[in-house]
Amino acid sequence: MIFEEKTISSEIAYTGPVFRIRKHLVETPGGQSIRDIVEHSGGSILVAVTDEGKIVMERQYRKALESPFMELPAGKADPNEEPEITAVRELAEETGYTAGKVKHLVSFYPTCGYSNEHLHIYICRDLVKGETHWDKDECIEIMEFSADELITMILNGEIEDGKTIIGILFARQAGEI
């Protein structure tokens, strides 16, 4: 059965630097319910491939899980920013690389049950090394791995970040790495 939920009322419950939370009162087939929705500007994820065929990775501490995580470079879109512009900007800011070629691979909603966040994965090639421009609260270790090494790390549970797993496996399946 397919149905829509009619919004009766909606209000912003929280606004922060990365997202805001909107509380909806909705009408469902079974009555009324509350839906808390994380509103997020979306972002871009980069599968950046060096001339040597290595994939640029980042390792950074993630407070939500109290642990460092191995991830593809990624970042949040600025207001009204196109995903490819986000990709180019974040690649340069976080890794110092600029890409001669940027190609869209796939877009997806990572948590459609409670968020409107829309993520876009790009493959970046013809990289030129420059300087990083991290945000004041970022501390990132840049590393490079072969695609085979990363797939082994995914299969061994060493890489647990969803966007990274999707990016690496999708790029491999698409014949890009």
C-alpha positions as CSV (number, residue, x, y, z in Angstrom):
1,M,0.0,0.0,0.0
2,I,1.3,3.4,-0.9
3,F,0.1,6.5,0.9
4,E,1.2,10.0,1.8
5,E,1.3,11.6,5.1
6,K,-0.4,15.0,5.3
7,T,1.5,17.6,7.3
8,I,-0.8,19.2,9.8
9,S,1.9,21.5,11.3
10,S,5.7,21.9,11.1
11,E,8.3,23.8,13.2
12,I,12.0,24.0,13.5
13,A,13.0,22.3,16.8
14,Y,16.8,22.8,16.5
15,T,19.2,24.7,14.3
16,G,22.9,23.9,14.4
17,P,25.9,24.5,12.1
18,V,25.6,21.3,10.2
19,F,21.8,20.5,10.1
20,R,18.5,21.5,11.6
21,I,15.7,19.3,13.0
22,R,12.1,20.0,11.9
23,K,9.2,18.5,13.9
24,H,6.2,17.6,11.8
25,L,2.7,16.7,13.1
26,V,1.3,14.4,10.4
27,E,-1.9,12.6,9.5
28,T,-1.4,8.9,8.8
29,P,-4.0,6.2,7.9
30,G,-3.8,5.2,11.6
31,G,-4.2,8.7,13.1
32,Q,-1.7,11.4,13.9
33,S,2.0,11.0,14.5
34,I,5.2,13.1,15.0
35,R,8.0,13.0,12.5
36,D,11.4,14.5,13.4
37,I,13.3,15.2,10.2
38,V,17.0,16.1,10.0
39,E,17.3,18.8,7.3
40,H,20.8,18.8,5.7
41,S,22.2,20.6,2.7
42,G,23.7,17.4,1.3
43,G,27.3,16.8,0.3
44,S,29.7,15.2,-2.1
45,I,32.1,12.3,-1.7
46,L,35.3,11.9,-3.7
47,V,36.9,8.8,-5.1
48,A,40.2,10.6,-5.9
49,V,42.6,8.4,-7.9
50,T,46.2,9.4,-8.3
51,D,48.2,8.8,-11.5
52,E,49.7,5.7,-9.7
53,G,46.2,4.3,-9.3
54,K,46.0,4.9,-5.5
55,I,42.8,6.2,-3.9
56,V,43.1,9.1,-1.5
57,M,41.6,8.4,1.9
58,E,41.2,10.3,5.1
59,R,41.4,9.2,8.7
60,Q,39.7,11.4,11.2
61,Y,38.1,11.2,14.6
62,R,34.3,10.9,14.7
63,K,32.8,12.1,18.0
64,A,29.5,10.4,17.4
65,L,31.2,7.0,17.6
66,E,34.2,8.0,19.8
67,S,36.6,6.6,17.3
68,P,38.8,7.4,14.3
69,F,37.3,6.3,10.9
70,M,38.9,5.7,7.5
71,E,36.8,7.5,4.9
72,L,36.8,8.9,1.4
73,P,37.2,12.7,1.3
74,A,33.8,14.3,1.6
75,G,32.1,17.5,2.6
76,K,28.8,19.3,3.2
77,A,27.4,21.5,0.4
78,D,27.2,25.2,1.0
79,P,23.8,26.8,0.6
80,N,22.6,26.4,-3.0
81,E,25.9,25.0,-4.1
82,E,25.9,22.4,-6.9
83,P,27.2,19.0,-5.9
84,E,30.1,19.1,-8.4
85,I,31.2,22.4,-7.1
86,T,31.1,20.9,-3.5
87,A,33.2,18.0,-4.8
88,V,35.9,20.2,-6.3
89,R,36.0,22.5,-3.3
90,E,36.1,19.7,-0.7
91,L,38.8,17.8,-2.5
92,A,41.1,20.8,-2.5
93,E,40.3,21.9,1.1
94,E,40.6,18.4,2.7
95,T,43.4,16.8,0.6
96,G,45.1,19.6,-1.2
97,Y,44.5,18.0,-4.6
98,T,42.8,19.6,-7.5
99,A,41.3,17.3,-10.2
100,G,41.6,17.7,-14.0
101,K,38.7,15.4,-14.5
102,V,35.6,15.1,-12.3
103,K,32.9,12.6,-13.2
104,H,29.6,11.9,-11.3
105,L,29.2,8.2,-10.3
106,V,26.0,7.9,-8.2
107,S,23.8,9.9,-5.9
108,F,21.8,8.4,-2.9
109,Y,19.9,9.2,0.3
110,P,21.8,7.6,3.2
111,T,19.0,7.8,5.8
112,C,15.7,8.4,4.1
113,G,13.8,7.4,7.3
114,Y,14.6,10.6,9.1
115,S,16.7,12.9,6.9
116,N,16.6,14.6,3.5
117,E,20.4,14.5,3.1
118,H,21.3,13.7,-0.5
119,L,24.9,12.6,-1.2
120,H,26.7,12.6,-4.5
121,I,29.8,10.5,-5.4
122,Y,32.4,11.7,-7.9
123,I,35.5,10.1,-9.3
124,C,38.4,12.5,-9.6
125,R,41.4,12.0,-11.8
126,D,44.4,13.9,-13.2
127,L,45.2,15.1,-9.6
128,V,47.6,17.9,-8.9
129,K,48.9,18.2,-5.4
130,G,48.6,21.5,-3.5
131,E,48.0,22.6,0.0
132,T,45.1,21.6,2.3
133,H,42.8,24.2,3.8
134,W,41.2,22.5,6.7
135,D,38.4,24.0,8.7
136,K,39.7,25.1,12.1
137,D,38.1,22.1,13.8
138,E,39.4,19.5,11.4
139,C,42.4,17.2,12.0
140,I,42.8,14.8,9.1
141,E,45.4,12.2,8.2
142,I,45.7,11.7,4.4
143,M,46.6,8.2,3.2
144,E,46.6,6.4,-0.2
145,F,45.6,2.8,-0.9
146,S,45.1,0.6,-3.9
147,A,41.5,-0.3,-4.7
148,D,42.2,-4.0,-3.8
149,E,43.6,-2.9,-0.4
150,L,40.4,-0.9,0.2
151,I,38.1,-3.7,-0.8
152,T,40.0,-6.0,1.5
153,M,39.7,-3.5,4.3
154,I,35.9,-3.2,3.7
155,L,35.5,-7.0,3.7
156,N,37.6,-7.3,6.9
157,G,35.5,-4.7,8.7
158,E,38.3,-2.1,8.8
159,I,36.2,0.4,6.9
160,E,32.8,0.8,8.3
161,D,31.7,4.2,6.9
162,G,28.7,3.8,4.7
163,K,29.4,6.5,2.1
164,T,33.0,5.1,1.8
165,I,31.8,1.6,1.3
166,I,29.3,2.7,-1.4
167,G,31.9,4.8,-3.1
168,I,34.6,2.2,-3.3
169,L,32.3,-0.7,-4.3
170,F,30.3,1.3,-6.8
171,A,33.5,2.7,-8.4
172,R,34.9,-0.9,-8.7
173,Q,31.6,-2.2,-10.1
174,A,31.5,0.6,-12.6
175,G,35.0,-0.2,-13.7
176,E,36.4,3.1,-12.5
177,I,39.0,1.6,-10.1
